[in-house]
Amino acid sequence: MNNINNPLSEYQSPPKETLINFGIDISKEAVEKYALEKFGRLPQSHIEMTSARDSKIIEKTRRNMKNENINTRNSTRSG
């Protein structure tokens, strides 16, 4: 049953296996390493950890989509 005050109260994030299938490592160690490289420090709270994880997912997804688009353009030009 939905909580009227919070429509996302029953939201469940996708399982880690789903993201692993896309080659994105969202383990605690991988996210901490990403945060250290991108933000210069380790996440200090759950919110910062979640934000770093989401940022990593977005960056990797954009990179994968860009590479896919480049590959698609190259294959149509050579054919």
C-alpha positions in Angstrom: 0.0 0.0 0.0 1.4 3.4 -1.0 2.1 6.0 1.6 0.1 9.1 0.5 2.8 11.4 1.9 5.6 9.5 0.1 4.6 8.0 -3.2 8.1 6.4 -3.5 7.8 4.6 -0.1 7.6 1.2 -1.9 10.3 1.9 -4.4 13.0 -0.7 -4.5 16.3 -0.1 -6.4 17.3 -2.6 -9.0 19.3 -5.5 -7.7 23.1 -5.3 -8.0 23.0 -8.2 -10.5 21.2 -6.0 -13.0 23.9 -3.4 -13.0 26.7 -6.0 -13.1 25.1 -7.2 -16.4 26.0 -3.8 -17.8 29.5 -4.0 -16.6 29.1 -1.4 -13.8 30.7 -2.3 -10.5 28.7 -0.7 -7.7 30.4 -2.5 -4.8 31.3 -0.4 -1.8 34.9 -0.5 -2.7 34.4 0.5 -6.3 32.1 3.4 -5.3 34.6 4.6 -2.7 37.4 4.5 -5.2 35.3 6.4 -7.7 34.4 9.0 -5.1 38.0 9.4 -4.1 39.1 9.9 -7.8 36.2 12.2 -8.8 35.4 14.2 -5.6 38.8 13.9 -3.7 37.4 12.2 -0.6 35.5 9.2 0.6 31.8 9.4 1.1 31.0 10.4 4.7 27.4 9.4 4.9 24.8 7.2 3.2 23.6 10.1 1.1 27.1 10.8 -0.2 27.6 7.1 -0.9 24.3 6.9 -2.8 25.2 10.1 -4.7 28.6 8.8 -5.7 27.1 5.5 -6.8 24.5 7.2 -8.9 27.1 9.5 -10.4 29.2 6.5 -11.3 26.3 4.8 -13.0 25.3 7.9 -15.0 28.9 8.5 -16.1 29.5 4.8 -17.2 26.1 4.7 -18.9 26.7 7.9 -20.9 30.2 6.5 -21.9 28.6 3.2 -23.0 25.9 5.0 -25.0 28.4 7.3 -26.6 30.6 4.3 -27.6 27.6 2.5 -28.9 26.5 5.5 -31.0 30.0 5.8 -32.5 30.1 2.1 -33.3 26.7 2.3 -35.0 27.8 5.3 -37.1 31.0 3.6 -38.1 29.2 0.4 -39.1 26.7 2.3 -41.3 29.5 4.2 -43.0 31.5 1.2 -43.9 28.6 -0.8 -45.2 
